[in-house]
Amino acid sequence: MKVKHIIVIFLLGVIFVILGSLFKINHWPGAAKILLVGMILEILGLILVIWKVLTTEKFKDFLNQ
């Protein structure tokens, strides 16, 4: 998976969290589900970033310094 795709997943999570917060503030239905989807996407994005850093050769040199 390319870094671009990981960034897109994380940014979609951020958008969903902001949208869910707006729904929550206005007491609109579905806010909890939107927030949940956003947080899951953010967690998935962070896990993929950590995996990418740990499995890429050029980052291994950076982490060992």
C-alpha positions as CSV (number, residue, x, y, z in Angstrom):
1,M,0.0,0.0,0.0
2,K,1.4,3.4,-1.0
3,V,1.8,6.2,1.5
4,K,-0.7,8.3,-0.5
5,H,-3.4,5.7,0.2
6,I,-2.6,5.7,3.9
7,I,-2.9,9.5,4.0
8,V,-6.2,9.4,2.2
9,I,-7.6,6.8,4.7
10,F,-6.4,9.0,7.6
11,L,-7.9,12.2,6.1
12,L,-11.2,10.5,5.5
13,G,-11.2,9.5,9.2
14,V,-10.6,13.2,10.1
15,I,-13.4,14.3,7.8
16,F,-15.8,11.8,9.4
17,V,-14.9,12.8,12.9
18,I,-15.4,16.5,12.1
19,L,-18.8,15.7,10.4
20,G,-19.8,13.5,13.4
21,S,-18.9,16.3,15.8
22,L,-21.1,18.7,13.8
23,F,-23.9,16.2,14.0
24,K,-23.4,15.7,17.7
25,I,-23.4,19.5,18.4
26,N,-26.6,19.9,16.5
27,H,-28.2,16.8,18.0
28,W,-28.9,15.2,14.6
29,P,-29.4,11.5,14.4
30,G,-26.5,9.2,13.4
31,A,-23.8,11.2,15.1
32,A,-22.4,8.3,17.1
33,K,-22.2,6.1,14.0
34,I,-20.3,8.7,12.0
35,L,-17.9,9.4,14.9
36,L,-17.3,5.6,15.2
37,V,-16.5,5.2,11.5
38,G,-14.2,8.2,11.6
39,M,-12.3,6.9,14.6
40,I,-11.9,3.5,13.1
41,L,-10.5,5.0,9.9
42,E,-8.1,7.1,11.9
43,I,-6.9,4.1,13.9
44,L,-6.5,2.1,10.7
45,G,-4.5,4.9,9.1
46,L,-2.2,5.1,12.2
47,I,-1.7,1.3,12.3
48,L,-0.8,1.3,8.5
49,V,1.7,4.2,9.1
50,I,3.4,2.3,11.9
51,W,3.5,-0.8,9.8
52,K,4.9,1.1,6.8
53,V,7.6,2.7,8.9
54,L,8.7,-0.6,10.5
55,T,8.8,-2.5,7.2
56,T,10.6,0.0,5.0
57,E,14.3,-0.2,4.8
58,K,15.1,3.6,4.7
59,F,13.1,4.1,7.9
60,K,14.9,1.3,9.7
61,D,18.2,3.3,9.5
62,F,16.3,6.4,10.8
63,L,14.9,4.4,13.8
64,N,18.2,2.9,14.8
65,Q,20.0,6.3,15.2
